[in-house]
Amino acid sequence: MAERILLVRMSSLGDVIHATPVARALKRALPDCHLTWLAFARMTAPLQGNPHLDEIITVPDRPGLSDLLHLWWRLKAAQFTIAIDFEGILRGAAAAYTSGAFRRIGKRRTLLEAQFAYNELVP
């Protein structure tokens, strides 16, 4: 079964751009994987047309409760096997955790309140 991978970098345009090579590297290593990027609406422009991404999940810039519930449902329904959070803050960690992915990867140097979400830490 092909891996279904969620990449979480929701904000900070420069950080979104700097994280995009990860999509290329993952597609090279796992050509059959399905790559989904989670980002705020204002951050999706540099992701559009990226040939290594299969899907972009867009979160409204100021999400309301109904937006968050829809996001929760969408993340669960996608059946991700791996979630990689590039942010290391609570919102990215919550998205990784909510995805239900068996492997949830985050940075070792992350905010304490975000560490609950990860079962694998990287430098």
Salt bridges, closest charged atoms under 4 A:
ASP15 OD2 - ARG9 NH2 3.41
ASP54 OD2 - LYS27 NZ 2.86
GLU55 OE1 - HIS34 NE2 3.20
GLU55 OE2 - ARG74 NH2 3.03
ASP61 OD1 - ARG42 NH1 3.18
GLU87 OE2 - ARG9 NE 3.88
GLU87 OE1 - ARG91 NE 3.38
GLU120 OE2 - ARG103 NE 2.61
